[in-house]
Amino acid sequence: MIILDLELKDAPGELIKALTPISKMGINIHSVIHLREKKVDGRIPVRLVVDGLEDKTLNEMIDELEKLDVIITKVNNSIRKRDIDLVVIGHVVDTDIRDTIDRLNKYGLVIDLDLSMPDPFKESSARMKIIVDSEKLNDLYNELDKLSKEKNLLFIKSF
């Protein structure tokens, strides 16, 4: 048995969209646990239990799911992706927020951004949610340190 922890968009049809390629590959699904009450930032965690698979088939299934914007956060006890919440304080917009996001997207994917800019001449703040591969976490943190120094921004990270 293989246990997969997924994150799906909270939209009609997303669960069936994720299950369809698994079914088409002939993989037997033992259970689906849909955790609607744990919705975060428009995504819902789902736990799937499927038959044991060869590594090749498992990787093909993961590739197919990721093409559908399904985030696989965990396979059995191996954490694949992490959600990182950041608060950014400083002249977030004036220091080219697009550049900041592009540089962070090299190591993960910024999936949510909330910006607060009470005065165009004063510091602003933003909250970002980033999905990052576990093996790229240190690289992401190094990039945050570089951005902090270059742009005089303060990043407050979740762990």
N, C-alpha and C positions, 0 to 999 in steps of 0.2 A: 504494500500500500504506500502511496505517496500523498502527502498532505501539502497542498498549495494554498498560500494566503494571497489573495488578490485584492486589488482596489478597482472598483468599477465606477464610472460616472453615474450619478443619480439621475437617470433619464429612462423613460420607457424603452424596453427592448434590449437594454444593455446586458442583462443576465443571459438572455437567450442568445444574443450575439456572441458572448464569450463561450457558451456551452456548445454551440453549433460546430465549430471546427474540431472540438474534442470528439464529438460524436462522429463526425465525418471521417476522423482518423481511426475509428473503431476502438477508441479507448473507453473502457467501462468506468462510469462514474458511480461511486458508491454512495456519496452524500454531498449535499450542497447546503451550507449554512450561510444564510443571508443575514448579516448583522445590521439591519437598518437603523437601529437605535444608536449605533456608533458612527453615524455619518459625520465626516469631517471635510470641510471645504468642498462640498459637492461630490464627494466620493464615498462609496459604501464598501466596507470590507466584506469579503466573501471567502469562506473556506471551502475548498474542494478536496474530496478524498477520491483518488482514482486508483485503479489497479497498478501494481508495480510495473515499471516500464524500463526498457533498455535506455541507456543514456542518450542514444541517437534519437529515439522517439520522443523522449522527454524534452530534449532541446528543440526538436521540430515543433512540438506543441507550444513551448514557451515562445518561440519565434512567431508562430501564428497568432498567439494571444497578444503579444506586444505590437504586432501590426495593427491590431484592432484598438489600440490605446488602453489595453488592460495592463495594469501595473502588477507585476508579480513581486511581492515583497518578501516572500519566504517560500522555500522548498524544503519540506521536512523541517529540520532545525537550522538550516543554513539561510541566514539573512542575505537576500540579494540586493534589496533596495531599502533605503531609509528615507523617511520624511524629515526634512530639516526645516524648522521655522526660524526665520531671521527677522530681527528688527534692525532697520538701518536708520541712523540719525545723522543729519548733516545737510549739506546742500545737495540732496539726492537728485533733484531734477537738473539743476545747473551743472552738475558734474557728468551729465550725459547718462541718464538712466538706461537708455537703450544699450549703450556700450557695457554698462555694468551687467545687465541681464545677459547679453551675448557672451560675455566672458564667463559668467557663472554657468551658462548652458553648455560650455565645453566639458563640464564635469558632471552635470546633472541636467535637470529640466525645471525651470521656474514655471510652476503651474498656477500660481496665484500671486497677485500683487494688490495690496491696498495702500494707497498713498494719502498722506495727510499733509496739506500745504496751506496752513492758515494765513500766511503772508508771503508774497512772492520774493520779498527781500530778506526773509529770515530763514533759518534752518527748517527743513521739513523732515518728515519721518515716513517710513514705509515698512510694511510687513510683507515678507516674501515667504512662500512655501516652495521648497525645492525637493524634488525626488532625485536621489543620487544613488548610483551603484555603490555598494559597500566598499569595493576595492578602490574607488575614486574619492572617498571621503577625505583623506588627508590632503589630496591634491586640491580639493575644493576649499579646505581650510587655508591652505597656502595661498590660493588665489584671493580669498577674503582678506588675508593679511596684506597682500600687495595692493588691493583696491583701497584698503583702509589708509595706507600710507600715501598712495598716489593722489587720492581724492579727498583726503581728510574726512573720511566717513567712519562712524562707529558702528560695528556689527555686533549685535547681541545674538548669540546662537543658542538654540535648544540642543539638548543632548539626548 
